[in-house]
Amino acid sequence: MFETQARFICVFCGAENVADVDLSGGIDQEYIEDCEVCCAPNKIHIHFDEKYFRAVVTSDFDE
């Protein structure tokens, strides 16, 4: 069973954040989550496989 939350570090201020992960959103997801401390937008890429999910956080919005 997957956890439904992922922890990430804000790429702007370095604060630890918690983001909810929508398990029904498919094996590859991308969305914007604002930092709980500085409110800066963090782009989060989520990938699922059979046993775990991986979250990668970037500040690049020009892709």
DRENLO-990393 format. One record per residue (C-alpha): residue in three letters; x negated, y negated, z negated. Coordinates in pm, whole numbers, plus 50000, padded with zeros to 5 digits. Layout:
<recs>
ALAXYZ;...
</recs>
This chain:
<recs>
MET500005000050000;PHE498704965550094;GLU498484936349859;THR500764908449978;GLN498394880349881;ALA494934871050000;ARG492464848549824;PHE490494824050035;ILE488024795949977;CYS488944762150127;VAL486404753350396;PHE486724716550305;CYS486494714649923;GLY485464749949819;ALA488504756149597;GLU489834791549564;ASN493394795349695;VAL495964822949718;ALA498004828150036;ASP500974851050085;VAL500514876450364;ASP503544886650570;LEU503104923950631;SER505804923650900;GLY503914897951111;GLY501884923351311;ILE498334936251290;ASP496784903251407;GLN498084870751265;GLU496974834651262;TYR498464806151066;ILE497654773850883;GLU497604772750503;ASP497024739550325;CYS494574739550035;GLU496334737849699;VAL493704713149571;CYS492754689449856;CYS495694696350093;ALA493354701450392;PRO494564726150657;ASN492724759550673;LYS493204782150973;ILE493604817950850;HIS493134848251074;ILE494524880950931;HIS493814915551074;PHE495324947850941;ASP494204983550988;GLU495355015850823;LYS493775009450483;TYR493144972350435;PHE493494937550575;ARG490804911850639;ALA491274874250617;VAL488924849750788;VAL489324812750716;THR488044784950946;SER488524747750996;ASP488354749851377;PHE491614738451537;ASP490284733751892;GLU490334770751993;
</recs>
